[in-house]
Amino acid sequence: MSNYHTRMHSSLLYTVLFAPRGKVRMVDMGRQIAQQYLNPFDGLIGIIGEAASGKSMLIKGMFPGLELSNDDEGVNVRPLPLLNQDDGGFYSPHTFHMDMRFETAFTQPHLLAEAVTQTLANGKRVIVEHFDLLFPLLERNADLLIGIGEEIMIARPNIFGPEPEDIAKIVFPSIHYRRMAHTAEDLCEFVLPDEEWSKASHGDVRRGFVRGFNEKPSFDPRELEALALEMIKKDVPVAYKDENHITIGEEAMYCTGPRMHVRSTGEIINLRLLEDFPYDPMTGQYLLVGYIGRELKGHNRHLNWI
């Protein structure tokens, strides 16, 4: 590894990225994180985040082909490979995965900690979901620590921190804003179905969402906001249907991240849409911008800092 990358990794305190919505975007984010922040010699990767926050999809992007012990399709690998390593020599696995919250239903936590410690001593890598539950039992922090909430936090801890609890205190409370923003985005498409939606790209803004259009849309954002607010006032149930759909009330709609939603429209706090479609000269697109959970003060160029 070059001296440049050695310095870059050792100098990293933490990085904050938008946490994307949808499986494809989360997998792609994992790929980018692996390229930019993963050291080939990292042995212990700690992942922190609530259920359905996208941890498994991020891991699949970072480590393509890795068999997850808590597969999202419901196929759980038994026995846990980490606990049943046979000496296969050259052909033995190099990278193992473990979901700490899931595995404690089957195995005592101290045995899981011992298995992780031994695996690292053997020069192999372990990726641990819910690392905050394992950390108190270990004598070391993760080499790379990733928290997923409203945003993705990437840290390379040293003896001065951050510790998993520090990351958890940020990402756990913030995940609700990501759920609200995702539901608000789908709700806007639901109340005003239009062919233009299918051509719109996805973007991000803090505590909100962005859809980009190559041509200025024909609908009025104020009309769209009024329709969405009416649905919020009715407090209509929102539910997972399958891996590609949610239901809003009795109707199903396509969704790329069906697990990342609030339970009903009434949980969306203070939805607002910008009154016009700002033009982004960098992408050549007109933007529909929605934000939740706060009052907009000042210029809309400050949305990511309010």
DAQUIUR-V889998 format. One record per residue. N is the residue number from 1. RES is the residue in one small letter. PSI is psi in whole degrees, 0 to 359 (* if undefined). D_LAST is the distance of its C-alpha to the last C-alpha in Angstrom with 2 decimals. Layout:
# DAQUIUR-V889998
n=N res=RES psi=PSI d_last=D_LAST
n=N res=RES psi=PSI d_last=D_LAST
This chain:
# DAQUIUR-V889998
n=1 res=m psi=138 d_last=39.27
n=2 res=s psi=157 d_last=38.57
n=3 res=n psi=327 d_last=37.73
n=4 res=y psi=312 d_last=34.53
n=5 res=h psi=328 d_last=33.25
n=6 res=t psi=315 d_last=34.53
n=7 res=r psi=319 d_last=32.50
n=8 res=m psi=315 d_last=29.34
n=9 res=h psi=318 d_last=29.66
n=10 res=s psi=338 d_last=30.65
n=11 res=s psi=353 d_last=27.76
n=12 res=l psi=123 d_last=25.03
n=13 res=l psi=294 d_last=22.89
n=14 res=y psi=157 d_last=20.36
n=15 res=t psi=144 d_last=18.56
n=16 res=v psi=127 d_last=15.61
n=17 res=l psi=156 d_last=16.09
n=18 res=f psi=137 d_last=15.01
n=19 res=a psi=110 d_last=17.48
n=20 res=p psi=160 d_last=19.40
n=21 res=r psi=138 d_last=21.10
n=22 res=g psi=143 d_last=24.84
n=23 res=k psi=316 d_last=27.69
n=24 res=v psi=316 d_last=28.35
n=25 res=r psi=325 d_last=24.86
n=26 res=m psi=320 d_last=24.76
n=27 res=v psi=317 d_last=28.23
n=28 res=d psi=323 d_last=27.30
n=29 res=m psi=319 d_last=24.33
n=30 res=g psi=318 d_last=26.93
n=31 res=r psi=317 d_last=29.21
n=32 res=q psi=320 d_last=26.70
n=33 res=i psi=318 d_last=25.88
n=34 res=a psi=319 d_last=29.65
n=35 res=q psi=324 d_last=30.26
n=36 res=q psi=332 d_last=27.70
n=37 res=y psi=346 d_last=27.52
n=38 res=l psi=127 d_last=30.69
n=39 res=n psi=133 d_last=33.61
n=40 res=p psi=339 d_last=37.02
n=41 res=f psi=7 d_last=38.17
n=42 res=d psi=126 d_last=35.39
n=43 res=g psi=323 d_last=37.32
n=44 res=l psi=118 d_last=34.86
n=45 res=i psi=119 d_last=31.65
n=46 res=g psi=128 d_last=29.59
n=47 res=i psi=133 d_last=27.31
n=48 res=i psi=132 d_last=25.18
n=49 res=g psi=159 d_last=23.68
n=50 res=e psi=167 d_last=24.56
n=51 res=a psi=141 d_last=27.28
n=52 res=a psi=17 d_last=26.52
n=53 res=s psi=349 d_last=23.34
n=54 res=g psi=14 d_last=25.17
n=55 res=k psi=312 d_last=26.80
n=56 res=s psi=320 d_last=30.22
n=57 res=m psi=323 d_last=29.15
n=58 res=l psi=318 d_last=27.27
n=59 res=i psi=319 d_last=30.48
n=60 res=k psi=327 d_last=32.62
n=61 res=g psi=323 d_last=30.70
n=62 res=m psi=324 d_last=31.04
n=63 res=f psi=75 d_last=34.68
n=64 res=p psi=135 d_last=36.38
n=65 res=g psi=352 d_last=39.50
n=66 res=l psi=132 d_last=38.75
n=67 res=e psi=118 d_last=40.24
n=68 res=l psi=138 d_last=37.79
n=69 res=s psi=349 d_last=39.48
n=70 res=n psi=54 d_last=37.31
n=71 res=d psi=137 d_last=37.42
n=72 res=d psi=338 d_last=35.10
n=73 res=e psi=0 d_last=38.21
n=74 res=g psi=6 d_last=39.69
n=75 res=v psi=102 d_last=42.22
n=76 res=n psi=128 d_last=42.04
n=77 res=v psi=119 d_last=43.92
n=78 res=r psi=138 d_last=46.70
n=79 res=p psi=163 d_last=47.84
n=80 res=l psi=120 d_last=44.72
n=81 res=p psi=325 d_last=45.56
n=82 res=l psi=328 d_last=44.07
n=83 res=l psi=355 d_last=46.70
n=84 res=n psi=54 d_last=49.51
n=85 res=q psi=119 d_last=49.67
n=86 res=d psi=151 d_last=53.16
n=87 res=d psi=86 d_last=54.27
n=88 res=g psi=7 d_last=54.18
n=89 res=g psi=231 d_last=54.22
n=90 res=f psi=329 d_last=52.89
n=91 res=y psi=2 d_last=51.99
n=92 res=s psi=150 d_last=49.95
n=93 res=p psi=149 d_last=46.20
n=94 res=h psi=331 d_last=43.89
n=95 res=t psi=132 d_last=40.57
n=96 res=f psi=153 d_last=40.13
n=97 res=h psi=145 d_last=37.46
n=98 res=m psi=135 d_last=37.03
n=99 res=d psi=107 d_last=34.83
n=100 res=m psi=318 d_last=35.16
n=101 res=r psi=321 d_last=34.34
n=102 res=f psi=316 d_last=36.88
n=103 res=e psi=335 d_last=39.59
n=104 res=t psi=349 d_last=39.80
n=105 res=a psi=343 d_last=41.43
n=106 res=f psi=334 d_last=44.34
n=107 res=t psi=142 d_last=44.49
n=108 res=q psi=136 d_last=44.16
n=109 res=p psi=321 d_last=40.99
n=110 res=h psi=331 d_last=43.08
n=111 res=l psi=324 d_last=45.07
n=112 res=l psi=318 d_last=41.96
n=113 res=a psi=318 d_last=40.88
n=114 res=e psi=320 d_last=44.39
n=115 res=a psi=319 d_last=44.38
n=116 res=v psi=314 d_last=41.13
n=117 res=t psi=316 d_last=42.52
n=118 res=q psi=321 d_last=45.80
n=119 res=t psi=318 d_last=44.22
n=120 res=l psi=321 d_last=42.21
n=121 res=a psi=334 d_last=45.44
n=122 res=n psi=5 d_last=47.11
n=123 res=g psi=22 d_last=44.71
n=124 res=k psi=172 d_last=42.85
n=125 res=r psi=144 d_last=39.21
n=126 res=v psi=130 d_last=37.53
n=127 res=i psi=123 d_last=34.24
n=128 res=v psi=115 d_last=33.26
n=129 res=e psi=148 d_last=30.88
n=130 res=h psi=48 d_last=29.66
n=131 res=f psi=335 d_last=30.44
n=132 res=d psi=336 d_last=29.11
n=133 res=l psi=336 d_last=32.30
n=134 res=l psi=328 d_last=34.58
n=135 res=f psi=317 d_last=33.27
n=136 res=p psi=341 d_last=34.98
n=137 res=l psi=351 d_last=38.28
n=138 res=l psi=166 d_last=38.05
n=139 res=e psi=19 d_last=38.72
n=140 res=r psi=160 d_last=36.06
n=141 res=n psi=175 d_last=32.48
n=142 res=a psi=154 d_last=31.64
n=143 res=d psi=323 d_last=31.92
n=144 res=l psi=128 d_last=28.78
n=145 res=l psi=126 d_last=26.24
n=146 res=i psi=124 d_last=23.88
n=147 res=g psi=138 d_last=21.50
n=148 res=i psi=116 d_last=20.30
n=149 res=g psi=233 d_last=17.70
n=150 res=e psi=327 d_last=14.52
n=151 res=e psi=169 d_last=14.78
n=152 res=i psi=124 d_last=17.97
n=153 res=m psi=129 d_last=18.51
n=154 res=i psi=124 d_last=21.64
n=155 res=a psi=149 d_last=23.39
n=156 res=r psi=92 d_last=26.88
n=157 res=p psi=154 d_last=27.80
n=158 res=n psi=194 d_last=30.40
n=159 res=i psi=346 d_last=32.13
n=160 res=f psi=4 d_last=29.17
n=161 res=g psi=185 d_last=26.81
n=162 res=p psi=153 d_last=24.56
n=163 res=e psi=162 d_last=26.63
n=164 res=p psi=323 d_last=26.10
n=165 res=e psi=326 d_last=25.10
n=166 res=d psi=318 d_last=22.15
n=167 res=i psi=317 d_last=20.89
n=168 res=a psi=321 d_last=21.90
n=169 res=k psi=339 d_last=19.91
n=170 res=i psi=312 d_last=16.66
n=171 res=v psi=328 d_last=17.78
n=172 res=f psi=310 d_last=19.85
n=173 res=p psi=333 d_last=17.38
n=174 res=s psi=345 d_last=14.74
n=175 res=i psi=332 d_last=17.41
n=176 res=h psi=327 d_last=17.38
n=177 res=y psi=323 d_last=14.05
n=178 res=r psi=320 d_last=15.78
n=179 res=r psi=316 d_last=18.83
n=180 res=m psi=316 d_last=17.21
n=181 res=a psi=319 d_last=15.64
n=182 res=h psi=316 d_last=19.05
n=183 res=t psi=321 d_last=21.00
n=184 res=a psi=320 d_last=19.04
n=185 res=e psi=312 d_last=19.75
n=186 res=d psi=325 d_last=23.39
n=187 res=l psi=320 d_last=23.68
n=188 res=c psi=319 d_last=22.83
n=189 res=e psi=328 d_last=25.56
n=190 res=f psi=317 d_last=27.84
n=191 res=v psi=341 d_last=27.86
n=192 res=l psi=70 d_last=28.33
n=193 res=p psi=136 d_last=30.42
n=194 res=d psi=145 d_last=31.02
n=195 res=e psi=334 d_last=32.60
n=196 res=e psi=331 d_last=29.65
n=197 res=w psi=319 d_last=27.53
n=198 res=s psi=339 d_last=29.95
n=199 res=k psi=357 d_last=29.44
n=200 res=a psi=140 d_last=25.64
n=201 res=s psi=163 d_last=23.97
n=202 res=h psi=141 d_last=21.11
n=203 res=g psi=185 d_last=17.80
n=204 res=d psi=150 d_last=14.47
n=205 res=v psi=151 d_last=10.78
n=206 res=r psi=128 d_last=8.35
n=207 res=r psi=52 d_last=9.50
n=208 res=g psi=199 d_last=11.68
n=209 res=f psi=160 d_last=14.63
n=210 res=v psi=135 d_last=16.21
n=211 res=r psi=130 d_last=19.91
n=212 res=g psi=134 d_last=21.63
n=213 res=f psi=137 d_last=24.82
n=214 res=n psi=334 d_last=27.45
n=215 res=e psi=152 d_last=28.42
n=216 res=k psi=125 d_last=26.55
n=217 res=p psi=156 d_last=26.87
n=218 res=s psi=343 d_last=29.27
n=219 res=f psi=162 d_last=27.43
n=220 res=d psi=122 d_last=25.18
n=221 res=p psi=328 d_last=21.56
n=222 res=r psi=322 d_last=22.03
n=223 res=e psi=317 d_last=25.20
n=224 res=l psi=316 d_last=23.65
n=225 res=e psi=318 d_last=20.86
n=226 res=a psi=319 d_last=23.66
n=227 res=l psi=318 d_last=25.76
n=228 res=a psi=319 d_last=23.10
n=229 res=l psi=327 d_last=22.29
n=230 res=e psi=319 d_last=26.04
n=231 res=m psi=325 d_last=26.34
n=232 res=i psi=319 d_last=23.59
n=233 res=k psi=327 d_last=25.54
n=234 res=k psi=345 d_last=28.70
n=235 res=d psi=59 d_last=27.26
n=236 res=v psi=135 d_last=29.08
n=237 res=p psi=143 d_last=29.73
n=238 res=v psi=129 d_last=28.21
n=239 res=a psi=152 d_last=30.37
n=240 res=y psi=133 d_last=31.28
n=241 res=k psi=305 d_last=34.46
n=242 res=d psi=189 d_last=35.15
n=243 res=e psi=353 d_last=33.60
n=244 res=n psi=5 d_last=32.86
n=245 res=h psi=152 d_last=32.30
n=246 res=i psi=169 d_last=30.61
n=247 res=t psi=138 d_last=31.90
n=248 res=i psi=108 d_last=30.09
n=249 res=g psi=237 d_last=32.63
n=250 res=e psi=352 d_last=35.96
n=251 res=e psi=143 d_last=34.91
n=252 res=a psi=148 d_last=34.11
n=253 res=m psi=152 d_last=31.74
n=254 res=y psi=140 d_last=31.24
n=255 res=c psi=135 d_last=28.32
n=256 res=t psi=348 d_last=27.88
n=257 res=g psi=68 d_last=26.17
n=258 res=p psi=345 d_last=27.96
n=259 res=r psi=350 d_last=27.27
n=260 res=m psi=70 d_last=23.46
n=261 res=h psi=158 d_last=23.11
n=262 res=v psi=169 d_last=22.79
n=263 res=r psi=340 d_last=26.22
n=264 res=s psi=159 d_last=25.91
n=265 res=t psi=333 d_last=23.84
n=266 res=g psi=345 d_last=23.45
n=267 res=e psi=351 d_last=21.11
n=268 res=i psi=118 d_last=18.39
n=269 res=i psi=124 d_last=16.01
n=270 res=n psi=55 d_last=14.64
n=271 res=l psi=132 d_last=15.17
n=272 res=r psi=144 d_last=14.33
n=273 res=l psi=142 d_last=15.47
n=274 res=l psi=142 d_last=14.89
n=275 res=e psi=338 d_last=18.14
n=276 res=d psi=180 d_last=19.54
n=277 res=f psi=97 d_last=19.82
n=278 res=p psi=140 d_last=18.07
n=279 res=y psi=129 d_last=20.62
n=280 res=d psi=105 d_last=19.87
n=281 res=p psi=341 d_last=22.66
n=282 res=m psi=329 d_last=22.30
n=283 res=t psi=346 d_last=23.37
n=284 res=g psi=26 d_last=25.11
n=285 res=q psi=155 d_last=23.44
n=286 res=y psi=135 d_last=22.05
n=287 res=l psi=132 d_last=18.95
n=288 res=l psi=119 d_last=18.40
n=289 res=v psi=122 d_last=14.71
n=290 res=g psi=147 d_last=13.95
n=291 res=y psi=156 d_last=11.04
n=292 res=i psi=161 d_last=11.73
n=293 res=g psi=9 d_last=11.12
n=294 res=r psi=162 d_last=8.59
n=295 res=e psi=138 d_last=8.99
n=296 res=l psi=124 d_last=7.71
n=297 res=k psi=133 d_last=7.72
n=298 res=g psi=194 d_last=8.94
n=299 res=h psi=146 d_last=10.12
n=300 res=n psi=347 d_last=9.60
n=301 res=r psi=348 d_last=9.94
n=302 res=h psi=9 d_last=6.36
n=303 res=l psi=324 d_last=5.61
n=304 res=n psi=358 d_last=5.97
n=305 res=w psi=359 d_last=3.81
n=306 res=i psi=* d_last=0.00
